[in-house]
């Protein structure tokens, strides 16, 4: 016994039941009853007709056995070192007390300031002490004083 499916509703069509519709391009459609055929010919969408199998499947109706929810995997955070700092040094800096961190910051600032002062002093020493400098020549003065572009 061959059991077909209704092309509109999705229900079983047993032998000697329903209608077969043949379209102009020779494609055949099996319908359970005149209601399904009529809705098909009106070009109704079976996904929007509440009693069809497609609608019920889309809207999760009539699922008897309770399917266990899929367990989503939790993301595991992994700590690892980066270029220039291994994990141990990163953790040590993180666990350092705020007072220690502030003291280290002040030390770094004073070191940078002293290096800057030394650099400026070295630059000042290399400059001529006389203070007389040649007059600065602008670009306009260096260009020819001929006729303007002729």
Phi and psi in radians as a Rosetta constraint file:
Dihedral C 1 N 2 CA 2 C 2 CIRCULARHARMONIC -1.730 0.35
Dihedral N 2 CA 2 C 2 N 3 CIRCULARHARMONIC 2.131 0.35
Dihedral C 2 N 3 CA 3 C 3 CIRCULARHARMONIC -1.915 0.35
Dihedral N 3 CA 3 C 3 N 4 CIRCULARHARMONIC 2.130 0.35
Dihedral C 3 N 4 CA 4 C 4 CIRCULARHARMONIC -1.689 0.35
Dihedral N 4 CA 4 C 4 N 5 CIRCULARHARMONIC 3.032 0.35
Dihedral C 4 N 5 CA 5 C 5 CIRCULARHARMONIC -1.927 0.35
Dihedral N 5 CA 5 C 5 N 6 CIRCULARHARMONIC 2.466 0.35
Dihedral C 5 N 6 CA 6 C 6 CIRCULARHARMONIC -1.206 0.35
Dihedral N 6 CA 6 C 6 N 7 CIRCULARHARMONIC 2.260 0.35
Dihedral C 6 N 7 CA 7 C 7 CIRCULARHARMONIC -1.250 0.35
Dihedral N 7 CA 7 C 7 N 8 CIRCULARHARMONIC -0.280 0.35
Dihedral C 7 N 8 CA 8 C 8 CIRCULARHARMONIC -1.729 0.35
Dihedral N 8 CA 8 C 8 N 9 CIRCULARHARMONIC -0.969 0.35
Dihedral C 8 N 9 CA 9 C 9 CIRCULARHARMONIC -1.554 0.35
Dihedral N 9 CA 9 C 9 N 10 CIRCULARHARMONIC -0.452 0.35
Dihedral C 9 N 10 CA 10 C 10 CIRCULARHARMONIC 1.556 0.35
Dihedral N 10 CA 10 C 10 N 11 CIRCULARHARMONIC 0.008 0.35
Dihedral C 10 N 11 CA 11 C 11 CIRCULARHARMONIC -1.382 0.35
Dihedral N 11 CA 11 C 11 N 12 CIRCULARHARMONIC 2.852 0.35
Dihedral C 11 N 12 CA 12 C 12 CIRCULARHARMONIC -1.279 0.35
Dihedral N 12 CA 12 C 12 N 13 CIRCULARHARMONIC 2.449 0.35
Dihedral C 12 N 13 CA 13 C 13 CIRCULARHARMONIC -2.039 0.35
Dihedral N 13 CA 13 C 13 N 14 CIRCULARHARMONIC 1.920 0.35
Dihedral C 13 N 14 CA 14 C 14 CIRCULARHARMONIC -1.406 0.35
Dihedral N 14 CA 14 C 14 N 15 CIRCULARHARMONIC 2.822 0.35
Dihedral C 14 N 15 CA 15 C 15 CIRCULARHARMONIC -0.985 0.35
Dihedral N 15 CA 15 C 15 N 16 CIRCULARHARMONIC 2.540 0.35
Dihedral C 15 N 16 CA 16 C 16 CIRCULARHARMONIC 1.158 0.35
Dihedral N 16 CA 16 C 16 N 17 CIRCULARHARMONIC 0.289 0.35
Dihedral C 16 N 17 CA 17 C 17 CIRCULARHARMONIC -2.083 0.35
Dihedral N 17 CA 17 C 17 N 18 CIRCULARHARMONIC 2.754 0.35
Dihedral C 17 N 18 CA 18 C 18 CIRCULARHARMONIC 1.316 0.35
Dihedral N 18 CA 18 C 18 N 19 CIRCULARHARMONIC -3.013 0.35
Dihedral C 18 N 19 CA 19 C 19 CIRCULARHARMONIC -2.264 0.35
Dihedral N 19 CA 19 C 19 N 20 CIRCULARHARMONIC 2.619 0.35
Dihedral C 19 N 20 CA 20 C 20 CIRCULARHARMONIC -1.918 0.35
Dihedral N 20 CA 20 C 20 N 21 CIRCULARHARMONIC 2.230 0.35
Dihedral C 20 N 21 CA 21 C 21 CIRCULARHARMONIC -1.981 0.35
Dihedral N 21 CA 21 C 21 N 22 CIRCULARHARMONIC 2.247 0.35
Dihedral C 21 N 22 CA 22 C 22 CIRCULARHARMONIC -1.961 0.35
Dihedral N 22 CA 22 C 22 N 23 CIRCULARHARMONIC 2.097 0.35
Dihedral C 22 N 23 CA 23 C 23 CIRCULARHARMONIC -1.422 0.35
Dihedral N 23 CA 23 C 23 N 24 CIRCULARHARMONIC 2.967 0.35
Dihedral C 23 N 24 CA 24 C 24 CIRCULARHARMONIC -1.052 0.35
Dihedral N 24 CA 24 C 24 N 25 CIRCULARHARMONIC -0.508 0.35
Dihedral C 24 N 25 CA 25 C 25 CIRCULARHARMONIC -1.576 0.35
Dihedral N 25 CA 25 C 25 N 26 CIRCULARHARMONIC 0.316 0.35
Dihedral C 25 N 26 CA 26 C 26 CIRCULARHARMONIC 1.231 0.35
Dihedral N 26 CA 26 C 26 N 27 CIRCULARHARMONIC 0.280 0.35
Dihedral C 26 N 27 CA 27 C 27 CIRCULARHARMONIC -1.490 0.35
Dihedral N 27 CA 27 C 27 N 28 CIRCULARHARMONIC 2.319 0.35
Dihedral C 27 N 28 CA 28 C 28 CIRCULARHARMONIC -1.767 0.35
Dihedral N 28 CA 28 C 28 N 29 CIRCULARHARMONIC 2.538 0.35
Dihedral C 28 N 29 CA 29 C 29 CIRCULARHARMONIC -2.238 0.35
Dihedral N 29 CA 29 C 29 N 30 CIRCULARHARMONIC 2.379 0.35
Dihedral C 29 N 30 CA 30 C 30 CIRCULARHARMONIC -1.827 0.35
Dihedral N 30 CA 30 C 30 N 31 CIRCULARHARMONIC 2.330 0.35
Dihedral C 30 N 31 CA 31 C 31 CIRCULARHARMONIC -2.138 0.35
Dihedral N 31 CA 31 C 31 N 32 CIRCULARHARMONIC 2.527 0.35
Dihedral C 31 N 32 CA 32 C 32 CIRCULARHARMONIC -1.215 0.35
Dihedral N 32 CA 32 C 32 N 33 CIRCULARHARMONIC -0.762 0.35
Dihedral C 32 N 33 CA 33 C 33 CIRCULARHARMONIC -2.656 0.35
Dihedral N 33 CA 33 C 33 N 34 CIRCULARHARMONIC 3.124 0.35
Dihedral C 33 N 34 CA 34 C 34 CIRCULARHARMONIC -1.154 0.35
Dihedral N 34 CA 34 C 34 N 35 CIRCULARHARMONIC -0.530 0.35
Dihedral C 34 N 35 CA 35 C 35 CIRCULARHARMONIC -1.079 0.35
Dihedral N 35 CA 35 C 35 N 36 CIRCULARHARMONIC -0.827 0.35
Dihedral C 35 N 36 CA 36 C 36 CIRCULARHARMONIC -1.135 0.35
Dihedral N 36 CA 36 C 36 N 37 CIRCULARHARMONIC -0.719 0.35
Dihedral C 36 N 37 CA 37 C 37 CIRCULARHARMONIC -1.106 0.35
Dihedral N 37 CA 37 C 37 N 38 CIRCULARHARMONIC -0.786 0.35
Dihedral C 37 N 38 CA 38 C 38 CIRCULARHARMONIC -1.061 0.35
Dihedral N 38 CA 38 C 38 N 39 CIRCULARHARMONIC -0.799 0.35
Dihedral C 38 N 39 CA 39 C 39 CIRCULARHARMONIC -1.130 0.35
Dihedral N 39 CA 39 C 39 N 40 CIRCULARHARMONIC -0.637 0.35
Dihedral C 39 N 40 CA 40 C 40 CIRCULARHARMONIC -1.115 0.35
Dihedral N 40 CA 40 C 40 N 41 CIRCULARHARMONIC -0.781 0.35
Dihedral C 40 N 41 CA 41 C 41 CIRCULARHARMONIC -1.209 0.35
Dihedral N 41 CA 41 C 41 N 42 CIRCULARHARMONIC -0.423 0.35
Dihedral C 41 N 42 CA 42 C 42 CIRCULARHARMONIC -1.429 0.35
Dihedral N 42 CA 42 C 42 N 43 CIRCULARHARMONIC 0.045 0.35
Dihedral C 42 N 43 CA 43 C 43 CIRCULARHARMONIC 1.028 0.35
Dihedral N 43 CA 43 C 43 N 44 CIRCULARHARMONIC 0.676 0.35
Dihedral C 43 N 44 CA 44 C 44 CIRCULARHARMONIC -1.358 0.35
Dihedral N 44 CA 44 C 44 N 45 CIRCULARHARMONIC 2.591 0.35
Dihedral C 44 N 45 CA 45 C 45 CIRCULARHARMONIC -1.541 0.35
Dihedral N 45 CA 45 C 45 N 46 CIRCULARHARMONIC 2.060 0.35
Dihedral C 45 N 46 CA 46 C 46 CIRCULARHARMONIC -1.101 0.35
Dihedral N 46 CA 46 C 46 N 47 CIRCULARHARMONIC -0.331 0.35
Dihedral C 46 N 47 CA 47 C 47 CIRCULARHARMONIC -1.225 0.35
Dihedral N 47 CA 47 C 47 N 48 CIRCULARHARMONIC -0.337 0.35
Dihedral C 47 N 48 CA 48 C 48 CIRCULARHARMONIC -1.798 0.35
Dihedral N 48 CA 48 C 48 N 49 CIRCULARHARMONIC -0.046 0.35
Dihedral C 48 N 49 CA 49 C 49 CIRCULARHARMONIC -1.675 0.35
Dihedral N 49 CA 49 C 49 N 50 CIRCULARHARMONIC 2.075 0.35
Dihedral C 49 N 50 CA 50 C 50 CIRCULARHARMONIC -1.124 0.35
Dihedral N 50 CA 50 C 50 N 51 CIRCULARHARMONIC -0.474 0.35
Dihedral C 50 N 51 CA 51 C 51 CIRCULARHARMONIC -1.575 0.35
Dihedral N 51 CA 51 C 51 N 52 CIRCULARHARMONIC -0.065 0.35
Dihedral C 51 N 52 CA 52 C 52 CIRCULARHARMONIC -1.403 0.35
Dihedral N 52 CA 52 C 52 N 53 CIRCULARHARMONIC 2.757 0.35
Dihedral C 52 N 53 CA 53 C 53 CIRCULARHARMONIC -1.163 0.35
Dihedral N 53 CA 53 C 53 N 54 CIRCULARHARMONIC -0.635 0.35
Dihedral C 53 N 54 CA 54 C 54 CIRCULARHARMONIC -1.093 0.35
Dihedral N 54 CA 54 C 54 N 55 CIRCULARHARMONIC -0.753 0.35
Dihedral C 54 N 55 CA 55 C 55 CIRCULARHARMONIC -1.068 0.35
Dihedral N 55 CA 55 C 55 N 56 CIRCULARHARMONIC -0.804 0.35
Dihedral C 55 N 56 CA 56 C 56 CIRCULARHARMONIC -1.121 0.35
Dihedral N 56 CA 56 C 56 N 57 CIRCULARHARMONIC -0.663 0.35
Dihedral C 56 N 57 CA 57 C 57 CIRCULARHARMONIC -1.194 0.35
Dihedral N 57 CA 57 C 57 N 58 CIRCULARHARMONIC -0.723 0.35
Dihedral C 57 N 58 CA 58 C 58 CIRCULARHARMONIC -1.123 0.35
Dihedral N 58 CA 58 C 58 N 59 CIRCULARHARMONIC -0.659 0.35
Dihedral C 58 N 59 CA 59 C 59 CIRCULARHARMONIC -1.721 0.35
Dihedral N 59 CA 59 C 59 N 60 CIRCULARHARMONIC 0.239 0.35
Dihedral C 59 N 60 CA 60 C 60 CIRCULARHARMONIC 0.956 0.35
Dihedral N 60 CA 60 C 60 N 61 CIRCULARHARMONIC 0.856 0.35
Dihedral C 60 N 61 CA 61 C 61 CIRCULARHARMONIC -1.671 0.35
Dihedral N 61 CA 61 C 61 N 62 CIRCULARHARMONIC 2.547 0.35
Dihedral C 61 N 62 CA 62 C 62 CIRCULARHARMONIC 1.186 0.35
Dihedral N 62 CA 62 C 62 N 63 CIRCULARHARMONIC 0.422 0.35
Dihedral C 62 N 63 CA 63 C 63 CIRCULARHARMONIC -1.430 0.35
Dihedral N 63 CA 63 C 63 N 64 CIRCULARHARMONIC 1.930 0.35
Dihedral C 63 N 64 CA 64 C 64 CIRCULARHARMONIC -1.334 0.35
Dihedral N 64 CA 64 C 64 N 65 CIRCULARHARMONIC -0.966 0.35
Dihedral C 64 N 65 CA 65 C 65 CIRCULARHARMONIC -1.347 0.35
Dihedral N 65 CA 65 C 65 N 66 CIRCULARHARMONIC 2.329 0.35
Dihedral C 65 N 66 CA 66 C 66 CIRCULARHARMONIC -1.343 0.35
Dihedral N 66 CA 66 C 66 N 67 CIRCULARHARMONIC 1.992 0.35
Dihedral C 66 N 67 CA 67 C 67 CIRCULARHARMONIC -1.397 0.35
Dihedral N 67 CA 67 C 67 N 68 CIRCULARHARMONIC 2.291 0.35
Dihedral C 67 N 68 CA 68 C 68 CIRCULARHARMONIC -1.126 0.35
Dihedral N 68 CA 68 C 68 N 69 CIRCULARHARMONIC 2.402 0.35
Dihedral C 68 N 69 CA 69 C 69 CIRCULARHARMONIC -1.126 0.35
Dihedral N 69 CA 69 C 69 N 70 CIRCULARHARMONIC 2.492 0.35
Dihedral C 69 N 70 CA 70 C 70 CIRCULARHARMONIC -1.176 0.35
Dihedral N 70 CA 70 C 70 N 71 CIRCULARHARMONIC 2.321 0.35
Dihedral C 70 N 71 CA 71 C 71 CIRCULARHARMONIC -1.449 0.35
Dihedral N 71 CA 71 C 71 N 72 CIRCULARHARMONIC 2.182 0.35
Dihedral C 71 N 72 CA 72 C 72 CIRCULARHARMONIC -1.530 0.35
Dihedral N 72 CA 72 C 72 N 73 CIRCULARHARMONIC 2.408 0.35
Dihedral C 72 N 73 CA 73 C 73 CIRCULARHARMONIC -1.332 0.35
Dihedral N 73 CA 73 C 73 N 74 CIRCULARHARMONIC 2.340 0.35
Dihedral C 73 N 74 CA 74 C 74 CIRCULARHARMONIC -1.415 0.35
Dihedral N 74 CA 74 C 74 N 75 CIRCULARHARMONIC 2.450 0.35
Dihedral C 74 N 75 CA 75 C 75 CIRCULARHARMONIC -1.279 0.35
Dihedral N 75 CA 75 C 75 N 76 CIRCULARHARMONIC 2.287 0.35
Dihedral C 75 N 76 CA 76 C 76 CIRCULARHARMONIC -1.732 0.35
Dihedral N 76 CA 76 C 76 N 77 CIRCULARHARMONIC 2.194 0.35
Dihedral C 76 N 77 CA 77 C 77 CIRCULARHARMONIC -1.426 0.35
Dihedral N 77 CA 77 C 77 N 78 CIRCULARHARMONIC 2.274 0.35
Dihedral C 77 N 78 CA 78 C 78 CIRCULARHARMONIC -2.067 0.35
Dihedral N 78 CA 78 C 78 N 79 CIRCULARHARMONIC 2.300 0.35
Dihedral C 78 N 79 CA 79 C 79 CIRCULARHARMONIC -1.765 0.35
Dihedral N 79 CA 79 C 79 N 80 CIRCULARHARMONIC 2.320 0.35
Dihedral C 79 N 80 CA 80 C 80 CIRCULARHARMONIC -2.582 0.35
Dihedral N 80 CA 80 C 80 N 81 CIRCULARHARMONIC 2.802 0.35
Dihedral C 80 N 81 CA 81 C 81 CIRCULARHARMONIC -1.244 0.35
Dihedral N 81 CA 81 C 81 N 82 CIRCULARHARMONIC 2.856 0.35
Dihedral C 81 N 82 CA 82 C 82 CIRCULARHARMONIC -2.111 0.35
Dihedral N 82 CA 82 C 82 N 83 CIRCULARHARMONIC 3.053 0.35
Dihedral C 82 N 83 CA 83 C 83 CIRCULARHARMONIC -1.102 0.35
Dihedral N 83 CA 83 C 83 N 84 CIRCULARHARMONIC 2.209 0.35
Dihedral C 83 N 84 CA 84 C 84 CIRCULARHARMONIC 1.640 0.35
Dihedral N 84 CA 84 C 84 N 85 CIRCULARHARMONIC -0.183 0.35
Dihedral C 84 N 85 CA 85 C 85 CIRCULARHARMONIC -2.638 0.35
Dihedral N 85 CA 85 C 85 N 86 CIRCULARHARMONIC 2.147 0.35
Dihedral C 85 N 86 CA 86 C 86 CIRCULARHARMONIC -1.460 0.35
Dihedral N 86 CA 86 C 86 N 87 CIRCULARHARMONIC 2.978 0.35
Dihedral C 86 N 87 CA 87 C 87 CIRCULARHARMONIC -1.078 0.35
Dihedral N 87 CA 87 C 87 N 88 CIRCULARHARMONIC -0.658 0.35
Dihedral C 87 N 88 CA 88 C 88 CIRCULARHARMONIC -1.086 0.35
Dihedral N 88 CA 88 C 88 N 89 CIRCULARHARMONIC -0.760 0.35
Dihedral C 88 N 89 CA 89 C 89 CIRCULARHARMONIC -1.204 0.35
Dihedral N 89 CA 89 C 89 N 90 CIRCULARHARMONIC -0.617 0.35
Dihedral C 89 N 90 CA 90 C 90 CIRCULARHARMONIC -1.121 0.35
Dihedral N 90 CA 90 C 90 N 91 CIRCULARHARMONIC -0.798 0.35
Dihedral C 90 N 91 CA 91 C 91 CIRCULARHARMONIC -1.139 0.35
Dihedral N 91 CA 91 C 91 N 92 CIRCULARHARMONIC -0.655 0.35
Dihedral C 91 N 92 CA 92 C 92 CIRCULARHARMONIC -1.105 0.35
Dihedral N 92 CA 92 C 92 N 93 CIRCULARHARMONIC -0.736 0.35
Dihedral C 92 N 93 CA 93 C 93 CIRCULARHARMONIC -1.171 0.35
Dihedral N 93 CA 93 C 93 N 94 CIRCULARHARMONIC -0.621 0.35
Dihedral C 93 N 94 CA 94 C 94 CIRCULARHARMONIC -1.213 0.35
Dihedral N 94 CA 94 C 94 N 95 CIRCULARHARMONIC -0.669 0.35
Dihedral C 94 N 95 CA 95 C 95 CIRCULARHARMONIC -1.479 0.35
Dihedral N 95 CA 95 C 95 N 96 CIRCULARHARMONIC -0.125 0.35
Dihedral C 95 N 96 CA 96 C 96 CIRCULARHARMONIC -1.114 0.35
Dihedral N 96 CA 96 C 96 N 97 CIRCULARHARMONIC 2.511 0.35
Dihedral C 96 N 97 CA 97 C 97 CIRCULARHARMONIC -1.255 0.35
Dihedral N 97 CA 97 C 97 N 98 CIRCULARHARMONIC 2.664 0.35
Dihedral C 97 N 98 CA 98 C 98 CIRCULARHARMONIC -1.012 0.35
Dihedral N 98 CA 98 C 98 N 99 CIRCULARHARMONIC -0.605 0.35
Dihedral C 98 N 99 CA 99 C 99 CIRCULARHARMONIC -1.133 0.35
Dihedral N 99 CA 99 C 99 N 100 CIRCULARHARMONIC -0.749 0.35
Dihedral C 99 N 100 CA 100 C 100 CIRCULARHARMONIC -1.137 0.35
Dihedral N 100 CA 100 C 100 N 101 CIRCULARHARMONIC -0.731 0.35
Dihedral C 100 N 101 CA 101 C 101 CIRCULARHARMONIC -1.100 0.35
Dihedral N 101 CA 101 C 101 N 102 CIRCULARHARMONIC -0.720 0.35
Dihedral C 101 N 102 CA 102 C 102 CIRCULARHARMONIC -1.153 0.35
Dihedral N 102 CA 102 C 102 N 103 CIRCULARHARMONIC -0.704 0.35
Dihedral C 102 N 103 CA 103 C 103 CIRCULARHARMONIC -1.116 0.35
Dihedral N 103 CA 103 C 103 N 104 CIRCULARHARMONIC -0.743 0.35
Dihedral C 103 N 104 CA 104 C 104 CIRCULARHARMONIC -1.109 0.35
Dihedral N 104 CA 104 C 104 N 105 CIRCULARHARMONIC -0.678 0.35
Dihedral C 104 N 105 CA 105 C 105 CIRCULARHARMONIC -1.128 0.35
Dihedral N 105 CA 105 C 105 N 106 CIRCULARHARMONIC -0.781 0.35
Dihedral C 105 N 106 CA 106 C 106 CIRCULARHARMONIC -1.090 0.35
Dihedral N 106 CA 106 C 106 N 107 CIRCULARHARMONIC -0.709 0.35
Dihedral C 106 N 107 CA 107 C 107 CIRCULARHARMONIC -1.097 0.35
Dihedral N 107 CA 107 C 107 N 108 CIRCULARHARMONIC -0.735 0.35
Dihedral C 107 N 108 CA 108 C 108 CIRCULARHARMONIC -1.142 0.35
Dihedral N 108 CA 108 C 108 N 109 CIRCULARHARMONIC -0.664 0.35
Dihedral C 108 N 109 CA 109 C 109 CIRCULARHARMONIC -1.146 0.35
Dihedral N 109 CA 109 C 109 N 110 CIRCULARHARMONIC -0.805 0.35
Dihedral C 109 N 110 CA 110 C 110 CIRCULARHARMONIC -1.133 0.35
Dihedral N 110 CA 110 C 110 N 111 CIRCULARHARMONIC -0.646 0.35
Dihedral C 110 N 111 CA 111 C 111 CIRCULARHARMONIC -1.113 0.35
Dihedral N 111 CA 111 C 111 N 112 CIRCULARHARMONIC -0.763 0.35
Dihedral C 111 N 112 CA 112 C 112 CIRCULARHARMONIC -1.115 0.35
Dihedral N 112 CA 112 C 112 N 113 CIRCULARHARMONIC -0.691 0.35
Dihedral C 112 N 113 CA 113 C 113 CIRCULARHARMONIC -1.142 0.35
Dihedral N 113 CA 113 C 113 N 114 CIRCULARHARMONIC -0.757 0.35
Dihedral C 113 N 114 CA 114 C 114 CIRCULARHARMONIC -1.133 0.35
Dihedral N 114 CA 114 C 114 N 115 CIRCULARHARMONIC -0.686 0.35
Dihedral C 114 N 115 CA 115 C 115 CIRCULARHARMONIC -1.102 0.35
Dihedral N 115 CA 115 C 115 N 116 CIRCULARHARMONIC -0.684 0.35
Dihedral C 115 N 116 CA 116 C 116 CIRCULARHARMONIC -1.135 0.35
Dihedral N 116 CA 116 C 116 N 117 CIRCULARHARMONIC -0.743 0.35
Dihedral C 116 N 117 CA 117 C 117 CIRCULARHARMONIC -1.096 0.35
Dihedral N 117 CA 117 C 117 N 118 CIRCULARHARMONIC -0.753 0.35
Dihedral C 117 N 118 CA 118 C 118 CIRCULARHARMONIC -1.083 0.35
Dihedral N 118 CA 118 C 118 N 119 CIRCULARHARMONIC -0.719 0.35
Dihedral C 118 N 119 CA 119 C 119 CIRCULARHARMONIC -1.124 0.35
Dihedral N 119 CA 119 C 119 N 120 CIRCULARHARMONIC -0.770 0.35
Dihedral C 119 N 120 CA 120 C 120 CIRCULARHARMONIC -1.123 0.35
Dihedral N 120 CA 120 C 120 N 121 CIRCULARHARMONIC -0.684 0.35
Dihedral C 120 N 121 CA 121 C 121 CIRCULARHARMONIC -1.138 0.35
Dihedral N 121 CA 121 C 121 N 122 CIRCULARHARMONIC -0.688 0.35
Dihedral C 121 N 122 CA 122 C 122 CIRCULARHARMONIC -1.133 0.35
Dihedral N 122 CA 122 C 122 N 123 CIRCULARHARMONIC -0.710 0.35
Dihedral C 122 N 123 CA 123 C 123 CIRCULARHARMONIC -1.156 0.35
Dihedral N 123 CA 123 C 123 N 124 CIRCULARHARMONIC -0.723 0.35
Dihedral C 123 N 124 CA 124 C 124 CIRCULARHARMONIC -1.142 0.35
Dihedral N 124 CA 124 C 124 N 125 CIRCULARHARMONIC -0.631 0.35
Dihedral C 124 N 125 CA 125 C 125 CIRCULARHARMONIC -1.204 0.35
Dihedral N 125 CA 125 C 125 N 126 CIRCULARHARMONIC -0.564 0.35
Dihedral C 125 N 126 CA 126 C 126 CIRCULARHARMONIC -1.364 0.35
Dihedral N 126 CA 126 C 126 N 127 CIRCULARHARMONIC -0.305 0.35
Dihedral C 126 N 127 CA 127 C 127 CIRCULARHARMONIC -1.287 0.35
Dihedral N 127 CA 127 C 127 N 128 CIRCULARHARMONIC 2.592 0.35
Dihedral C 127 N 128 CA 128 C 128 CIRCULARHARMONIC -1.162 0.35
Dihedral N 128 CA 128 C 128 N 129 CIRCULARHARMONIC 2.436 0.35
Dihedral C 128 N 129 CA 129 C 129 CIRCULARHARMONIC -1.376 0.35
Dihedral N 129 CA 129 C 129 N 130 CIRCULARHARMONIC -0.362 0.35
Dihedral C 129 N 130 CA 130 C 130 CIRCULARHARMONIC -1.072 0.35
Dihedral N 130 CA 130 C 130 N 131 CIRCULARHARMONIC -0.636 0.35
Dihedral C 130 N 131 CA 131 C 131 CIRCULARHARMONIC 1.467 0.35
Dihedral N 131 CA 131 C 131 N 132 CIRCULARHARMONIC -0.134 0.35
Dihedral C 131 N 132 CA 132 C 132 CIRCULARHARMONIC -1.500 0.35
Dihedral N 132 CA 132 C 132 N 133 CIRCULARHARMONIC 2.151 0.35
Dihedral C 132 N 133 CA 133 C 133 CIRCULARHARMONIC -2.115 0.35
Dihedral N 133 CA 133 C 133 N 134 CIRCULARHARMONIC 2.669 0.35
Dihedral C 133 N 134 CA 134 C 134 CIRCULARHARMONIC -1.181 0.35
Dihedral N 134 CA 134 C 134 N 135 CIRCULARHARMONIC 2.521 0.35
Dihedral C 134 N 135 CA 135 C 135 CIRCULARHARMONIC -1.109 0.35
Dihedral N 135 CA 135 C 135 N 136 CIRCULARHARMONIC 2.452 0.35
Dihedral C 135 N 136 CA 136 C 136 CIRCULARHARMONIC -1.314 0.35
Dihedral N 136 CA 136 C 136 N 137 CIRCULARHARMONIC 2.388 0.35
Dihedral C 136 N 137 CA 137 C 137 CIRCULARHARMONIC -1.820 0.35
Dihedral N 137 CA 137 C 137 N 138 CIRCULARHARMONIC 2.232 0.35
Dihedral C 137 N 138 CA 138 C 138 CIRCULARHARMONIC -1.480 0.35
Dihedral N 138 CA 138 C 138 N 139 CIRCULARHARMONIC 2.913 0.35
Dihedral C 138 N 139 CA 139 C 139 CIRCULARHARMONIC -1.140 0.35
Dihedral N 139 CA 139 C 139 N 140 CIRCULARHARMONIC -0.641 0.35
Dihedral C 139 N 140 CA 140 C 140 CIRCULARHARMONIC -1.112 0.35
Dihedral N 140 CA 140 C 140 N 141 CIRCULARHARMONIC -0.649 0.35
Dihedral C 140 N 141 CA 141 C 141 CIRCULARHARMONIC -1.245 0.35
Dihedral N 141 CA 141 C 141 N 142 CIRCULARHARMONIC -0.514 0.35
Dihedral C 141 N 142 CA 142 C 142 CIRCULARHARMONIC -1.359 0.35
Dihedral N 142 CA 142 C 142 N 143 CIRCULARHARMONIC -0.408 0.35
Dihedral C 142 N 143 CA 143 C 143 CIRCULARHARMONIC -1.245 0.35
Dihedral N 143 CA 143 C 143 N 144 CIRCULARHARMONIC 2.719 0.35
Dihedral C 143 N 144 CA 144 C 144 CIRCULARHARMONIC -1.079 0.35
Dihedral N 144 CA 144 C 144 N 145 CIRCULARHARMONIC 2.579 0.35
Dihedral C 144 N 145 CA 145 C 145 CIRCULARHARMONIC -1.705 0.35
Dihedral N 145 CA 145 C 145 N 146 CIRCULARHARMONIC 0.416 0.35
Dihedral C 145 N 146 CA 146 C 146 CIRCULARHARMONIC -1.251 0.35
Dihedral N 146 CA 146 C 146 N 147 CIRCULARHARMONIC -2.978 0.35
Dihedral C 146 N 147 CA 147 C 147 CIRCULARHARMONIC -1.208 0.35
Dihedral N 147 CA 147 C 147 N 148 CIRCULARHARMONIC 2.525 0.35
Dihedral C 147 N 148 CA 148 C 148 CIRCULARHARMONIC -1.091 0.35
Dihedral N 148 CA 148 C 148 N 149 CIRCULARHARMONIC 1.458 0.35
Dihedral C 148 N 149 CA 149 C 149 CIRCULARHARMONIC 1.386 0.35
Dihedral N 149 CA 149 C 149 N 150 CIRCULARHARMONIC 0.226 0.35
